[in-house]
Amino acid sequence: MTSTRHRSLALGIALALPAAVLAGCATGEGSPAASDAAEHDHEHDEHEDGGHGTEAATDTPRIALTYDGGVVVLDGTSLEQVADLPVDGFTRLNPAGDERHVIVSAGDAFRVLDLGTWGEPHGNHSHFYTSDPAFTKVEFAANHPGHVVRHAGRTVLFNDGSGLVESFDPHDLADGTPKTTTYTTPSPHHGVAVELENGNLLVTDGTEDARSSVVVLDSGHHEIARTDACPGVHGEAVASDEAVVVGCQDGVVVYAGGELTKIPSADAYGRIGNQAGSEESAVVLGDYKTDPDAELERPTRVSLVDTVSKQIALVETGASYSFRSLGRGPHGEALVLGTDGALRVIDPATGAITSTIPVTGAWTEPDEWQAPRPTLFVLDHTAYVTDPATKAVHAVDVESGEVYASTTLDVVPNELTGVSGLPE
């Protein structure tokens, strides 16, 4: 079955392109000429498939799922398997930021996986291509690879073991290893960094034992703002108007309008460590934990951080959830996947739960954070949900609530991400 979005898009392309335009467009290659040599220590490498692809009638979204032993790639509409790529050890996934590649954190490197779907603008329309998914020769060495953040056309990698921050234009990945700009924090720690539209860098500061600082550096990496009032600093999300929210054990720090502002939680210990933002909303969705002594707290409330009013609202969802349960819909809807198997759609402005969509059976969050559990990933109008207990993957239309496609894998899915295949 095809989603509402893809039915509409295919029809729009057919109506928008006259026969003369279609007849005058020849099948092209998937990548432009190679970029300049890398600025950092990386060598320039081409894609293993040479950048060529097969032209497709429309865009082809694809999703990637890790399992113990590899990464499975599925068609994002039909959920048919496209590839199964072996990878040793525990791996993590993040979109690279160009709607074609994903970053795979594996072992001692950030590796680049080409999901084999992309688009190229051509006058008043675009051409779309697919190829076999494959790991490229591009990788970024890292001692404990950590967070991957995409914002303002830049992708930032944080190396927890060294404090190295690497930033690059993800669109250059199609040509090989991109030029990078780098910064190293004073001490290694589990941190995060965001490059802003003006080239400034928001980055955490701390040590392996304690971290409580958020720092903003100008394009020359000179400090222009700092707060040390964010104990246990963890995670980030960007809202509309480039308001950046960073989580703390007792609230959040918001960077907006050139200023850092601490917003305290209602509780002395009110930890917000995982967030989901949207350019369509000034409100950031976050988790909310209140027991500092719990080995694994299973909260049922989520937080809504208003970056304009500088207030935190709490919403009772009626079910617990995990750090892989948070997402945002196409219009900024706040999405929470509960342990009762239902996907909740929350109006971020009011905190009202506007719909509850049954997707999986009931589940319990595992004690180990690396262990598989139902996971949510949102791509355009579709919320993808895994169910490790049944080896299933489901595709949900966020607006209609329809579970429009499901499939059963041969492996137990763990982490989940995807790309649209649209030109960026």
C-alpha positions in Angstrom: 0.0 0.0 0.0 1.2 3.6 -0.7 1.0 6.4 1.8 -1.0 9.6 1.3 2.2 11.5 0.8 3.6 9.3 -2.0 0.2 8.9 -3.8 0.0 12.8 -3.9 3.6 13.2 -4.9 3.5 10.8 -7.7 0.3 12.4 -9.1 1.8 15.9 -8.7 4.9 14.9 -10.7 2.8 13.4 -13.5 0.7 16.6 -13.8 3.6 19.0 -13.5 5.9 17.6 -16.1 4.7 18.0 -19.7 5.7 15.4 -22.3 8.2 17.7 -24.0 10.1 18.2 -20.7 10.2 14.5 -20.0 11.4 13.7 -23.5 14.2 16.2 -23.3 15.7 14.8 -20.0 18.2 12.1 -20.4 19.2 9.7 -17.5 22.1 11.2 -15.7 24.6 10.2 -13.1 23.8 10.4 -9.4 26.8 12.6 -8.3 28.4 15.8 -9.5 32.2 16.1 -9.9 34.4 15.3 -7.0 34.9 18.0 -4.4 38.1 19.6 -3.2 40.5 17.6 -1.0 39.5 17.3 2.6 40.8 19.9 5.0 41.3 17.6 8.0 43.2 14.3 8.1 40.7 12.4 5.8 41.7 11.3 2.3 39.4 11.8 -0.7 37.5 8.7 -1.8 34.7 8.1 -4.3 31.6 6.1 -3.7 32.2 2.4 -4.2 29.4 2.4 -6.8 31.0 5.3 -8.7 27.9 7.5 -8.1 25.8 5.9 -10.8 22.2 4.9 -10.3 19.1 3.8 -12.0 16.5 6.5 -12.7 13.3 6.2 -10.8 9.8 7.7 -11.6 9.7 9.4 -8.2 11.5 9.8 -4.9 12.2 6.5 -3.1 12.4 6.8 0.7 14.4 4.1 2.5 14.8 3.2 6.1 17.7 1.4 7.8 17.5 -0.8 10.9 20.4 -2.3 12.9 20.4 -5.8 14.3 23.0 -8.0 16.0 25.3 -8.5 13.0 24.3 -5.9 10.5 22.0 -3.3 9.0 18.9 -4.0 7.0 17.6 -1.5 4.5 13.9 -1.3 3.5 11.9 0.6 1.0 10.2 3.3 3.0 6.8 2.9 1.3 6.4 -0.9 0.7 8.7 -2.0 3.5 10.2 -4.5 1.1 13.8 -5.4 2.0 16.4 -3.8 -0.3 19.7 -4.9 1.4 21.3 -6.7 4.3 24.7 -5.4 5.1 26.9 -7.1 7.7 28.4 -5.0 10.5 30.2 -6.3 13.6 29.3 -5.2 17.1 26.7 -2.8 18.4 25.9 0.0 16.0 24.0 3.3 16.1 22.3 5.1 13.3 21.7 8.8 12.4 20.6 10.5 9.2 23.7 12.2 7.7 21.6 15.3 6.7 21.5 15.0 2.9 18.5 12.7 2.6 20.7 10.0 1.1 23.3 8.8 3.5 23.3 7.7 7.2 26.0 7.8 9.8 26.7 4.5 11.4 28.5 4.6 14.7 30.4 1.4 14.9 33.6 0.5 16.9 36.1 3.3 16.6 34.6 5.3 13.7 31.6 7.1 12.3 31.0 5.2 9.0 29.0 6.5 6.1 26.3 4.3 4.6 24.8 5.2 1.2 21.1 4.1 1.3 21.1 4.3 -2.5 18.4 6.9 -3.1 18.7 10.5 -4.1 17.3 13.3 -6.2 18.9 15.9 -8.5 17.2 19.2 -9.4 16.8 19.7 -13.2 15.3 23.0 -14.1 11.7 23.1 -12.8 11.7 19.5 -11.7 14.0 16.8 -10.3 15.3 13.5 -11.4 15.4 10.6 -9.0 17.8 7.7 -8.8 18.3 4.5 -6.8 21.3 2.1 -6.4 22.2 -0.7 -4.2 22.8 0.5 -0.6 26.5 0.2 0.4 29.0 1.5 2.8 31.2 4.1 1.2 34.9 4.4 1.9 34.3 7.5 3.9 34.6 7.3 7.7 35.6 9.5 10.5 37.9 8.0 13.1 36.5 8.4 16.7 37.4 7.2 20.2 33.8 6.4 21.4 31.7 8.0 18.6 28.8 9.9 20.2 26.1 12.3 19.1 25.4 13.3 15.5 23.6 16.6 15.0 22.2 18.0 11.8 21.2 21.7 11.5 21.4 24.5 9.0 23.0 22.4 6.3 25.8 21.2 8.5 26.4 17.9 10.3 28.4 17.8 13.5 30.0 14.6 15.0 31.0 14.5 18.7 33.8 12.2 19.7 33.2 11.4 23.4 36.7 9.8 23.9 38.7 12.8 22.7 36.3 15.8 22.8 36.9 16.3 19.0 34.0 18.0 17.2 33.9 17.7 13.4 31.6 19.7 11.2 30.9 19.3 7.5 28.4 19.8 4.7 26.6 16.5 4.3 25.9 17.1 0.6 29.6 16.7 0.0 29.4 13.0 1.0 28.2 12.1 -2.5 31.6 13.1 -3.8 33.8 11.4 -1.1 35.2 12.7 2.1 34.1 16.3 2.8 36.1 19.2 4.1 35.7 19.5 7.9 36.1 22.2 10.4 37.2 21.0 13.9 37.1 22.0 17.5 38.3 20.1 20.6 36.7 20.6 23.9 39.0 21.2 26.9 38.3 17.7 28.3 36.7 14.6 26.8 33.1 13.9 27.9 29.8 12.6 26.7 28.8 15.8 24.9 27.0 17.3 22.0 27.5 20.3 19.6 25.3 22.2 17.2 26.6 24.5 14.4 24.3 27.5 14.0 23.3 29.3 10.8 25.9 32.1 11.3 28.7 29.6 11.9 28.8 29.8 15.7 29.1 26.6 17.6 27.0 25.6 20.7 28.9 22.9 22.6 28.8 21.3 26.0 31.8 21.4 28.3 32.7 19.0 31.1 34.7 15.9 32.0 34.1 12.2 32.1 33.1 12.6 35.8 30.9 15.7 35.6 29.5 18.0 33.0 27.3 21.1 33.6 28.3 23.7 31.0 26.9 25.0 27.7 29.2 27.3 25.7 28.7 29.3 22.5 31.7 30.0 20.4 31.9 32.3 17.4 33.2 31.1 14.0 36.8 31.6 15.3 36.0 29.5 18.3 36.2 32.4 20.8 33.7 32.1 23.7 30.8 34.5 23.5 28.4 33.0 25.9 28.4 30.4 28.7 26.4 28.9 31.5 27.5 26.4 34.1 24.0 25.9 35.5 23.2 22.7 33.6 24.2 19.7 35.7 24.2 16.4 33.8 23.9 18.2 30.5 22.7 15.8 27.8 21.0 15.9 24.5 19.8 18.8 22.2 17.0 19.8 19.9 16.4 22.8 17.7 13.0 24.5 17.6 11.7 27.2 15.2 13.7 30.4 14.9 16.8 28.4 15.7 16.1 28.1 19.4 18.4 25.4 20.8 17.4 23.4 23.8 19.9 21.4 25.9 18.8 19.1 28.6 19.8 19.2 32.3 19.1 17.2 35.5 17.0 20.1 36.8 15.5 21.6 33.6 16.9 22.8 30.3 19.1 25.6 28.9 17.7 27.5 25.9 19.9 29.4 23.5 17.8 32.0 21.6 18.4 35.5 20.4 22.0 35.3 21.4 21.3 34.5 25.0 21.5 31.4 27.2 18.6 31.0 29.5 18.1 28.3 32.2 14.5 27.1 32.6 14.2 25.1 35.8 12.1 22.0 36.2 9.1 21.9 38.6 11.0 19.3 40.7 14.4 19.7 42.3 15.5 16.7 40.2 13.6 16.9 37.0 15.8 15.4 34.3 15.2 16.2 30.7 17.9 14.3 28.8 16.3 13.3 25.5 14.6 15.8 23.2 12.9 16.1 19.8 12.5 19.4 18.0 10.8 20.7 14.9 11.2 23.8 12.8 7.4 23.9 12.7 7.1 24.5 16.4 8.6 26.7 19.1 8.1 23.9 21.6 10.5 21.0 22.2 9.4 17.6 23.3 11.4 15.9 26.0 11.4 13.1 28.5 11.0 13.8 32.2 12.5 11.8 35.1 12.3 12.7 38.8 14.0 9.8 40.7 17.8 10.4 40.9 18.3 7.0 42.6 16.5 4.9 40.1 18.6 2.4 38.1 16.0 2.7 35.4 13.1 5.0 35.8 10.0 4.4 33.6 8.2 7.8 33.6 4.8 8.4 32.2 5.0 12.2 31.8 6.8 14.0 29.0 7.9 17.6 29.0 7.0 20.4 26.5 9.6 23.2 26.6 8.2 26.5 25.2 11.3 28.4 23.8 9.4 31.6 23.6 7.6 31.8 27.0 10.6 30.0 28.6 8.2 27.6 30.4 8.1 23.8 30.8 4.7 22.0 30.7 4.3 18.4 31.8 1.9 16.0 30.0 0.7 12.7 31.5 0.6 10.1 28.7 -0.8 7.2 30.7 2.0 4.9 29.7 5.8 4.7 30.2 8.1 5.1 27.2 11.8 5.0 26.4 14.4 7.4 25.0 13.6 5.9 21.5 10.0 6.8 21.9 10.0 10.5 21.0 9.4 12.1 17.6 7.9 15.0 15.7 5.2 15.0 13.0 5.2 16.9 9.7 3.4 19.9 11.3 5.3 19.9 14.6 3.1 17.4 16.3 4.7 15.8 19.4 4.7 12.0 19.1 5.3 9.5 22.0 5.4 5.7 21.6 4.1 4.2 24.8 4.8 0.8 26.4 1.2 0.0 25.9 2.0 -0.2 22.1 0.2 3.0 21.2 1.5 6.1 19.4 0.2 9.3 21.0 -0.1 12.5 19.0 0.2 15.6 21.2 -0.6 19.2 20.3 2.6 20.9 21.5 0.8 24.3 22.0 -1.8 22.9 24.4 -0.4 19.6 25.6 -3.7 17.8 24.6 -3.4 14.3 23.3 -5.3 14.5 20.0 -5.1 10.9 19.0 -3.9 7.5 20.2 -2.9 5.0 17.5 -2.5 1.3 18.4 0.6 0.0 16.7 2.3 -2.8 18.6 1.6 -5.1 21.5 2.5 -4.0 25.1 6.2 -4.0 25.9 8.6 -3.4 28.8 11.6 -1.2 28.5 14.7 -3.4 28.9 17.2 -2.7 31.6 20.2 -2.2 29.2 19.9 0.8 27.0 21.6 -1.0 24.1 18.9 -3.7 24.0 16.2 -3.7 21.4 12.9 -2.1 22.2 10.1 -0.6 20.1 11.6 2.4 18.4 10.0 5.4 16.7 11.4 7.3 13.6 9.5 9.9 11.7 10.1 10.7 8.0 7.8 13.3 6.5 4.2 12.2 7.2 5.1 8.6 8.2 6.0 7.3 11.6 8.0 4.1 11.5 7.7 1.8 14.5 9.7 -1.4 15.2 8.5 -4.3 17.3 11.4 -6.5 18.3 9.2 -9.1 20.0 7.6 -10.0 16.6 10.5 -8.8 14.4 8.0 -6.4 12.8 8.2 -2.9 11.3 5.1 -0.8 10.8 4.5 2.4 8.8 1.9 4.8 10.3 0.4 7.9 8.5 0.7 10.5 11.3 -2.3 12.5 10.2 -4.9 9.8 9.4 -3.6 7.3 12.0 -3.6 4.5 9.4 -1.0 1.7 9.8 -0.6 1.5 6.0 2.2 -1.0 5.8 3.8 -3.7 7.9 6.5 -6.3 7.4 8.2 -9.1 9.3 12.0 -9.3 9.3 14.3 -12.3 9.6 16.2 -10.5 12.3 15.4 -8.6 15.5 15.4 -4.8 14.8 17.2 -2.4 17.1 18.0 1.1 16.0 16.1 2.8 13.2 16.6 5.8 10.9 15.9 6.8 7.3 16.2 9.2 4.4 13.6 10.7 2.0 15.7 10.4 -1.3 14.6 14.0 -2.1 17.1 16.6 -3.3 18.2 19.0 -0.5 
